[in-house]
Amino acid sequence: MNEYELFTPCHFGLESVLKREVMDLGYEITEVADGRVSFKGDETAIARCNVFLRTTERVMLKVGSFKAVTFDELFEKTKALPWERFIPKDGRFWVKKASSIKSKLFSPSDIQRIVKKAIVDRLSVKYNVLRFPEDGSEYPIRITILKDEVTVALDTSGESLHKRGYRKLTVKAPITETLAAALISLTPWKKDRILIDPFCGSGTIPIEAAMIGLNIAPGMRRDFQAMTWDNIMPKRLFTEAKKEAEDMVDRGAKLSIQGYDLDPYALDAARGNLTLAGLEGNIHFQQRDMRDISSAKKYGFIITNPPYGERLEEKAAMPQLYKEMGEAFGRLEEWSYYIITGFEDAPKYLGRKPDKNRKIYNGMMKTYFYTYQGARPPKQKPNYSGGV
């Protein structure tokens, strides 16, 4: 096994959640930066992180990093990297994406072109060929430049890891599966507690909660780019990681998860996605107004992504919606509720100052994750009757 520098991107503001996930898998963190967690790992780590991590979009294998302020520097320093270690003679390689922030080199198309040419120049010498067939496995490359520091990496995941395979039907303004999983992880919800999403849309938050409650790894039912990289790692490592994940599923867990929505199309989408996820019987979706939320349970959790007036014509309705939300949620006096929204005045109309407020960037959109904590349920006393 070889040791690599790996890194995983995430939404800005959720680095601590992803860091904890990586550490729980047993890997050594080397750096936590804005929107990224770096760590050391071997080929097994590549497979396991793709299968198990819930809150990252992809697992990147770092080829190298360096400073570059001119295109000549970018070319020469890219060419100096050991590309023959990663890309075989018949490999199909291209720069999938280039991004630049606060750097002198800022044209993505020029960055992509120059990096590709540098790799071709190096491999032409190493393999003693003038033209590459590029009819073998695919090796997508991603370049990020931040303050003139260039990071060059191979994308081991391929399709973004938020694509678990279950969400075929969506509605307006859904959140990604990775963001939903991260939000749930920021709460103390456990599988033995009731959870309600009163704006469930296509069901992403309830489904991700059920997967967490049943300990179902998000990548169990999908493939990854690195599965074809037999020059770097055997495919069996992914098979073994998925077998490990299958053995950890808790099929016997009893969940109490509910999703409400007024839109019948959204509920059809949620139920369809629930079936695709193989989670029938674990979540109850129903057409219900948020204002009618109720429960016989004294303690519970609400985690939700309500509308927040992204469109100009919707903004006027937000104060009344959040006022009614605060009144409805407030009737469940001992419950805790967690709301992600881009509506900055939400606490004003919810009628209560949040216990915590975390700023999260959903793409380029600034959102807030408001925490309203209810009373904690009392700890159960040990039952010593009838046994040793």
N, C-alpha and C positions, 0 to 999 in steps of 0.2 A: 504494500500500500504506500502511496505517496501522500505527503501532506501538502495541502493547497491553502491559499488564502481565498476564502469564500465571502461573499457579502449578499445581503438580502435587503431590497428596498421596501419602504413602507410609507404610509401617509405621514406627513409632518405632524408631530405631536403624539405619535404612537410608538416611538422608538423603544420606550421602556417595556411595552407589552411584548414586542417582538424579541427584545433582548432576553426576557424571561423565558420565552418559548425555546429559543436556541439553547439557553443554559439548561433548561429542563431536559433537552435531548442529550446533554452531556458534552457540549462543545465549548471551547475556550474563546471568550469574546476578546477581540484585539482592539476594537474601536467602535464607539457609538457616535455617529454624526447625524446632522439633520437629514431625516428621511432614509437612513441607512444603518444597518448593523453588520459589522465585519467580524469574522471568526475563523479559526483554524479547523480544518477537517480533511479527511481522506475521501477516497471514492465512495465508501459506505456512507459518509456524511452527505454527499451529494444526493444519493438515493433517498436516504431517510428524511432529509430536510424537505425534499420535493413532496414526499408522501405525507409528512406529519405537520408541517408548519401551516397554521391557519391564517396568519396575519400579514404575510408577504405576497407580493405579486410574482416574484421569481427568485431563483437561486442562481447567483452569478459566480463563475469561476474566474478569478482575477488572473490575467496574463501578465500585467505589469502596470506601473504608474510612473509618471515623470512630469517635469515642468516643461511647458512649451509655449512660447509667445510668438513664434513665427511658423509658417507652414514648412519651412526647411527643417526646423527642429522637430516638428511633429512627424515628418517623414523619416528622418534619420533615427529618432528614438523609437519609433514604432518598428522600424526595420531591425533594430538591435534586439528586439524581444525574441525569445526562443519559440517561434511559431511551429517549427517542425515537431516540437514536443506535443502539440495539441492537434494539428491539422495534417492528415495523411495526404499522400500524393494525389489521390482521387477525390479528396474532400471538396464539397461545394461550400464556399465561404463568401460572406458578404457582410457589409456593415449595416445591420438592421436599423439601427438608430444612433444618431449623434445629438447630444444636447450640450449647450454651453451657457454658463451663468457667470456673469462678472469676469469675463475673460477676453483677451485680445483676439483670440480666434473664435469667431462667432457664427460663421456660415456652416450650417449642418451639411449641406450638399458638398461643399469643398472639403470639409473634414472627412466625410465618408469616402470621397474619391481618393484623397491622398493616403488615407490609412489602408485602403484596399490595394493601392499601387505599391505601398511599402511592403505589405505582406507578400504580394506576388513577387517582388524583387528578391526578397530573402528566400522564399521557398523555391524559386527558379534555380538559385545557386545550390541550395541544399539538396534538391532532388534532380539537379542537372537536366531540367526540361525548360522549354521555351513557352509551351502552352499546357494548361492544365485541363484534363477532361472534365473535372467537376461533376462527375456522374456518381459519386459515392454519397456518404452520409452528409447531412447539412450541419454547418457550424456557424450559426448566426452570432455576430459580434456587436457589442454595444459600447459606445464611447461616451463618457461623461467628462466635461471639462468644467471645473469649479475654481475660480480665481487662478486660472492658468495651470492648475494641476490636472493632468490628464489621467484618467483611469480607463484601461482597456480590458475588456472582459468577454468571456464566452457565456452565452445564455444557455444554461443547462435545462431550463424548463420548457422552452418553446412557447406554447400558448400560455397566457397569463394564468397564474395559479388560482385566481379568483374563479376560474372556470372549472368548477367541481364536476360538472356534467349533469346537474339536475335542473338548472335554471334555463329552460328553453322558452319560457313565456315571461315577459316583463310588462310593467306598467310605467307610467310617467314618473320620472325622478326616482328610480330605484337606487339603493346604495349597493356597493359591491359586497360580495360574500366575505371578502377579507376584512372590509371595514366593519361589517356587522359582527363578525367573530371578535374583532378587537374591542368593540364597544361592550359586548357581553363580558369579555375578560376584564374590563375595567370595573365591573360591578361584583359584589359578593354573592351573586346568584349561584345556587347549587341545584343539582337535579331534583332534590326532594322538596323544592319550593315552587309554588305556582308562579308562572310568568305569563303576562298578557302584553300583546302588542296591539293597541287599539287603532293603529293606522298601518296594518300589516302589508298592504299592497300585494305584491306577488309572493310574499311569505318568507323573504330572505332572513329576517331576524329570528322568527320562530324556528325555521329549518336549521339555521346555524346553531341555535340553542339546543335543539334536539340532537344534533350531531355531537355537540360538546357533552351533553348529558349522557348519551349512549357511548361516548368515547370512540366515535367513528372518525378516523383520520380523513382529512379532506381530499387527499390524493389517491385514495384506495382504488377508485374506479376509472382512472385516466392514465394516459401515457405522457411521457416527457421526452424532450429533445435528446437528452444524453443517453437514452436507452439504445440509440443507434451508434454510440461512440465506442465501438469495441476496441479502438486503439488506446482509449483512456481508461475504460472500465467495462467489466462484463455485465451484460444485461441481467444476469442472475441476481445482482445486488438489488435491483429494483423489485424483482420477484420476492426476494427475501424480506425486503422492507415492507412490502404489501402483506406478506404472510405474518410478519410481526404485528402489523396494524390489525389484521383480521383477528389474531389471537387476543387482542386487547379490547375488542368490542364488548360492551356490557349490554347484551340483549335483554337481560332481565330487569333493567332499570325501569321504574315506573315514573313517567313524566306527567306533569300537569301544565301544558303549554297551550295557550289560546291566541288566535289571531282574529281581529275584527276589521271589517272594512265596509263602507257603504256601497262601494262599486261592485256589482255582481261580476263584471269582467275580471276585476282584480282577484276576486275570490276563486273564480274558475282557474286563473293562472296559478294561484297559490296551491290549489288542490292538485293541479296537474304537476307542478314542481314537486309537491310532497310525494306523489306517486313515483316520479322519476328518481327521487332520492331514496326510495324504498323505506319510507318512514310512516306509512299509513298506520293509523291507530295511536300515534304518538303526539299528534297536534290536532286540535279542534279549531277549524276555521268557520266563522259564521258572519252573516250580514248583520251588522249591529252599529248603531251610532255611538261614537265615543262618549257622548253625554250620558249614555245609559250604562256606563261601565259599573259593574257591581260584583261582589263576591262574598260568599259566606266565610271565606278564609280571613282570619284576623291579620295575618302577615302575608305579604306577597311582593312581587316585583312587576313594574311596568318598564319596558325598554322599547322606545319607539322613535320613529323618524317621521314626524308630522310635516304637513306642508309649511313652507316658510316664505311664500310670496316671491319666488324667483321671477315670475312674470309681473310686469307692471300692473296689469289689470287685477291681479290677485292680492296685491299688497294691502288694499283697503280693507280686505276681509280678515287680515291677520289679528288685529287687536281683539276682535270679538271671539275668534276661534281660540286664542290662547287664554282669554278670560274664562271661557266655558271649559277649557281643558283644565285649568287650575281648580275650578269649582268641582268638576267631576272627579279628578284625581284626589282632591282634598277630602272627599267623603270617605275614601279608604284611608282612615287616619293613621294606621300603623304601617302602611305600605311604603316602600321606597320606589321612587320613579326617576327614570333617566331619559333625557330628551336630547337628541342631536338636532340642531336647527341652525339655519343661517339668519334667522330673524333676531337681530341684536336686542330688540326690546322685549324679548320673551319673558324674562323675569318680572318685568314691570306689570305685564298683563296676567301672568300666572299667579300673581298676588303673593309671592313669597320669594325671598332671596335664596338662591341655591346654596347648598352646603359646600359644593365644589363646582368649579367651572374650568373645563379644559378646552383650550383652543386646538382645533384639528383642521388641517387643510384637506378638503375633499377635492383632489385635483388642484385647481387654482382657486377654488372657492373657500373662503374662510367660514368655518362653522364652529359652533360651541356645543360642548357636551355637558349639559347641566345635570348635576346630581342633587336629588332631594331625598334625604335619608329619613325613613320612618323609624319607629322604635324597633330594636332588635328582638327577635323571639327569645324567650328564656331558654337557657340550656336545660336539657332534660336530665333529671337525676338518674343515676345508675339504678337499674332494677336488679336487686340481689336475690329475689325470691325464687325458690324452686330450682336452685342450681348451685354449683360450686362457686 
